[in-house]
Amino acid sequence: MIFSLDVRRARKGDCLLLHFGTKDDPGLVMIDGGPGQVYGPHLKPRIKEIRKARRLKDEEPLDVDLLMVSHVDDDHIHGILDLTRELIEADMARQPPMLQVLSFWHNSFDDIIGHKPEELTSSAKNHFGEAAVSGNGEISEDARLAVEENASEDDPEVINSSLKVLASIEQGYRLRINAERLEFSLNPEFDGKLIIAQEGQDSIDMGKGLTFKVAGPMLPELEALRRKHDEWLRDLKAKGKSPPEALAAYVDKSVPNLSSIVLLAEVEGARMLLTGDARGDRILKGLQLVGLLDPGEDSTIEVDLVKVPHHGSANNLDRDFFARIIAKHYVFSGDGEHGNPEREALEMLFDDRGDEPFTVHLTYPIKEIDEGRKKDWENEQGKEIKKRERKKTQAEKDKVEVRENWSPKKHSLAAFFDERGLAGGQEIRIVDAKKPHLIDLLDPLKF
């Protein structure tokens, strides 16, 4: 049996392919498509290689058993939007499709919240301008700073994550329209409803030996997210509270990426934990909810592979995450933008696992990641300095923390690995832009 994760370079995002089944009856799952400039150079060429390996004729589409968007965020959804647009263009030109999607999993943010996209974004646009929530997953620097000013106690990454989700609402809506145009079957294993983790829920048989167990998102948290969003909409309409103030109240550590789908995939006893951008503590709670992790702070689960959540952001990981979820392979996606993968996250992993054997998979060379992380560090430092300068009194200025200057020795991944060293059986593997990066858990994939 085949059970392999095919990791693509995806800049700051995720782009994964899951191969399963047998050589004579292969299966394929596509999970996320990265941000812009990922589909063309990284995902589409790999699709063509898979078509060639399966000896498909030009008029034969590649069967994709499942296309999944883990959550609404530009660095996960943009490449899938590019793919669906291309499929629609091929259909309009009466050309054979490159692939056909048999099942499509997607929790659109408007379905989760229960509002139409225009209702969700119109107030923010009215205040911040069209560019603030432009439908391309980007939000203006002015909008971000305005919210940060009113949410001084929240970590900038938490604020940025919340704003990114809001900025991607229209992308999720457009993807839903594209999927309907292409007649994708939406969440068929859930009767077309939201994909959520529920106590007592059975594993889902995807055929060809693959099963999924959904461990997130959880219903109570989606309901809390709905309430928080309704409060935000009410605050936007109330007199005396500006959109930045209302949005700052909306920004909360329970908000970012709560809707991210978390799956345990299994074939013949081999297991992968696919986490999207979910928070580490929520992943642990979800695993407990569905019976994959026993209650108690010392309980553990062993899997063969973990896609580390949120590109290795330390803010998304509890100190015990790697001690409780034990794997042979850890996939960190990210090119250094937004500081990810963070050195602190890797420190957590190596501290928790010690000298035990495991492999770390990075989607870019360490030098490139550090260059991106240094640039992000200095950019955030500059914003902190400006924020302090805008304060009127010295007492207010003193409350604004400004990070120290970037130090390769203290902050770079390269220095960490040089100082730490690798124990026997530990390995660092880098995704090559020019050839497939396959993590084979059962029979090796030959293409």
N, C-alpha and C positions, 0 to 999 in steps of 0.2 A: 504493500500500500504506500501511496505517496502522501506526505504531509509536510509541506515546505512553505516557509514564509519568504516571499520575494520582496526585498526591501529596495525601494527606489529613492534616489536623491530627490528631495522635495523642498529645498531651501529651508525656510523656517517652519515648514509644515510636515504633514504625514502623507505618504502615498505607498500603499502596501498591496500586494497580491498574495492570496492564499491558494496554493495548489493542493489538491487532494484527489482521492480516487485511485485508479490504476492507469497504467500506460495505455491500455486498450479502451478505458472508459474514464478519462480524466475529468476533473471538476475544477472550477475556478471561481474565486471570490475576489472582488475588487473593493478595497476599503480606502476611501478618501483619495483625493486627487491633488493635494497640495495647493499652494497659492498660484498666482499668475506665473507664467514662464516655467511651469513644471510639466504640463500636459504635452506640449510640443516636443521638448528636448528629452524628456525622461519617461513619461508614461506611454505615449503613442508608439515610440519605437519598440518598447517592450511588448506591447500588444501585437505589433507586426511580427516580432520574433516568435511569439506563441502561436500565431496563425501559421507561420511557416513550419514550425515544429509539428503542428498537427496536420500539415499537408492539406490545408483548406484551399479550395479553388476561389477565384476572385469573387464569384457570385455567392459563395457560402459564408454566412456570418459566423463569427466565433461565439459560442455559447458562454455567457457569463451567468453562472448559476445564481449568484447574488452580487448586486452592486449596493454597497452600503456607505452612507455618509454618517460618520459617527456623531457629528453635531454641526450646528450652523456656526461656521467661523471661516473666514476667507482662506486661511491656510490649510483648510481641509476640503472646502467645497468648490473653490474656484476651478480647479482642474476638471472636476466632474461637470461643472457648467460648460466648460470648453468642449468636453467630450459630447455632451448632449446636443449642444449647438451644432457640432459637426455632423452628428447623426441626422439631425433635422435637415440640414443643408443637403446631405446626400439623398434623403428621402424626397425633398422638393425637386432635386435634379434627376430623380428616378434612377439613382445609382444604387447598387447593392450596399447594404450596411456593413461596416467593418465588424460589428458585433451585435448580438441581441441579448437583452437583459431579461432573464426569466423571473427574477424577484428583485424588488427594489426596497431597501430599508432606509427610512428617513423620517425622523421626528422634526418636522418644521417648527420653528419657534412660534409662529402664529397659532399652530394647532396646540402647542403646549400651553400657551398663555390664554388662548381663546379670544384673540383680537385679530382684526384684519391688519395687514402690514402698514397700510396708510395711516391707521389710527395709532400704531406703535411709533411711527417715525415723524409724523407731521409736526408735532410740537417741538421736537428737537431741531427739525429743519427750520422752523419758523424763527427759532432763536439763534442757532449756530450758522444757518445758511445751508444751501443745498450740498455744499462740499462736506459738511460735517457728517452726514449720513447719506452717502452718495450712492449706495447700492452696490459698491464694488469692494466692500469690506474695509474701507479705509475711513478714518475719521480725522478731522483737521487737528493740528497741534494746538490751535487756539481753543478748540472745544475741549481737548483733553486737559489743558492747563486750567481752564475755567472750572472744570469738575474737581480737579485736584485741589484747587484753592478751597473748595467747600468740603473736602473729604480728607483733611490733613492727617487723620489718624490711620487711614488705610494705606496699605502698601501700593506704590505706583503700579506694580504689575497686576494687582487685583483690580484697580481702576481700569487699566488698559484692557484687561480681559473682558470686563463687563461692557466697555464701550465697543470692543470688537464684535461682541455678540450682537449688540444693538445695530451696529453698522452693517452686519451681515444678514439682517432680517429679510431685506428685499432679495438678496441672493437666494435664500432658502425658498422664498415664494416663487422666484423665477425658475428654480430647479423643479419645483412641484409642477409648474405649468409645462415645462419641457418634458417631464416624465409622463404627464398625461397625454401630451401630443404624440409621444413615442409609444404610448400604450404600455408603459411599464406597469407591472402589477405591484401596487403599493402595499407594503407590510402584509402580504397575504397570509403569512403564518400567524398573524395577530388579527385576522379578520378586518384588515384595513385600519385598525386603530393604532394608538401610540404603542411603541415598543417600550415596555417597562419591566422591571424586576419585581416579582411577586413571590411571597412565601408559598411553598408547595408547588411551584410551577415546574412542569416537567421539562426535560431537555428537548430541544427541537431537532428532529431528524431532517437533515438537509440532503440526505441521499448519498450514495457512494461512500458510506462509512463515516461521514462527518456529522457530528452533533454540536449544537450550540446551547450553552446555558447563559441566559441573560442575567447579569448581576448589576445592572444599572442602565438607566436612571431608576430611582425608587419613587413610588407614587407619593408618599408623604412629602418628599422634597419638591416634587413638581407642583404639588398643591401649595406649598409654602412660597415657591417662586411665583405662582399665579397671584397670590395675595400681595406679595411685595411689588409686583408689577402694577397691580390695580392701584395700590397706594401711590405709586409714582405718577400714574395717569391722573389721579385725583389731585395730587400736589401740583401738577403742571397747570391744572385748571383753577386752582385756588389763588386768590389774590395774596400778594405779599410774599410769594415764594417763586423765585426765578427758576428756569429750567436747570441751570447748573446746581442750584441748591437741592432741587427735587431729585436730580440724577445722582447727586452725591449721597442722598439718603437711600437711593435705590442700590447704589454700589455697596455690596456687602460681601463678606467672605463666603457666604452661602450661595451667592448668585453666579459667579463665573463658572461656566462649563457644567452646571448641574444637569443639563440635559444630555450629556455625553453618554452614548451607548457603550456599555462594558460587556464583553463576551468572554466566556471560557469556551474555546474550541477544542474538540477532542476527536482523535482518530486512533483506534486500537490502543487506548491507554495513554498515548502521547497527548500532551495538553499545552495549549497556548493561551495566555491571558492578554486580551486586546483591550486597551483601556481608553483610547481616545485622549481627551484632555481632562478626564475626571480627576477629582481630588483624591489623594491617597487615603484619607480617613473614610471617605464615602465608598471607595472601592472595598475597603475592609468590611464596612457595614453591609454593603451589598452582597459580598461573598457569604457573610454570616446569614443574611436574610434568606438566601436560597439554599442554605445547607452545605456550602462548600468549605466553610471555615467554622470551626467550633467557637462558641462564645468564650470570652476570656481574653485577657491581654497577652497571654503567652501562647495562644493557639497559633498554629502555622498551617500553610498549605504549600505543597510542592508541585511545581509545574515545570515544563521543559523550557518555556520561553515566556518572557514578559515584555510587552511593548511599554516601556516606561512612560507614565502619563505626562502630558503637557510638556513634551520635548525635554524632559529632565529639569524642569523648574523645581527648585528646592521648596518654593512656597506651596507646591502641590503635594509635597511628600511629608509624612510624619517621620519622626526619627526611627520608628520601629517598622516602617514599611518593608524594607528589604530583609529584616529579621523575621518577618511573619510570612512574606511571600518569597519563597526560596526557588530560584530558577537556575538552569544551566546557561541560559542565554538572556541577555538584557539588551534591548534595542533602544538606543537614544537617538531620536531624530531631531535635527536642528543644525543650523549653520552658524550659530553665534548671535544671530539677530535676537533682540530682546534678552540677550545674555544666556541663551540656552544652547546646549545643555550646560547647567551651572556646575561649577567645581564642587560646591557644597553637596549637590546631589550625588556626585561620584564619591565624595568622601563618606557620605552615609552608606553607600553600597559597600565600599571596601572595609569600612569599620564594622558593619554588621556581618559581613561574610568572612572577614579575616583571610586566612590562607586557603580557604576552600576553593576548589576549581570552578570556574565559570568563564564565560566569554562576554565581553562588552562589544556591541556593534555600534559604530558611529557612522552617520550618513555623510560626513565630510572629514577630510584630514584634520588632525588636531591643530596644526598651524593655522589653517583657514578658520576653524572655529574660534580660536583665540583672537584672531584679527577682528572677527565680527563681535566678539564679546568685549574686546577693548574699546571698539568704536561705540558700542552701546553704553558701556560704563562711563565713558567721557561725555556722551550725550546726556545721560541722566544726571551726571555731576553738574553739567552746565545748567540744566533745568533747576536743580536744587539751589544753585548759586543765585539764579534769577529770582526764584521764589523767595529766598531770604532777603534779597535786595529790595523786593517790593514791600516788605513789611515796614511799618512806620516807626515803631519803637525798637530800642535795643533789646528789650525783654522779648518782644515778638520774634526778632531776628535770631535770638539765642535758642529759641525753641525749634528752629528749622535745622535739621541735621543735614550736613553736606558730607558726602562720602570722601574718603581719602583718595589721593591720586592712584591711578592704576599701577600695580606692581606686578611684573611678570612672575616674580618669585612667590608672592602671596596669592595671586589671583588666577594665574594661567593654568590651563589643564596640562600643558607640557611640563611645567615645573612640578605639578602634583604627581604625574606619572614617573618623572625622573626621580623624585624624592622617595616615593612610595615603593616603586618597583613592583614587579609581578611575581607572585608565588608560583610554584609548580602547578601546571594545569590551568593557569589563568592566561587569558589572551585578549588582545585588542584587535578587532577586525574593522577595516574601513571600507565603506561602500565605494566601489569603483564606478565612475560615471560611464565607462565604456563597456561594462559587462555585467551580467546579472549578479546580484548578491543574494545567494540562496542559503537559508538556514534549514537544512534537511533534518527532520526529526524521525523519519522512517526511511523508506527507500529513496535514494538520491534522485533528484530531478536532473535530467540529462540535457536540458536546454536553458 
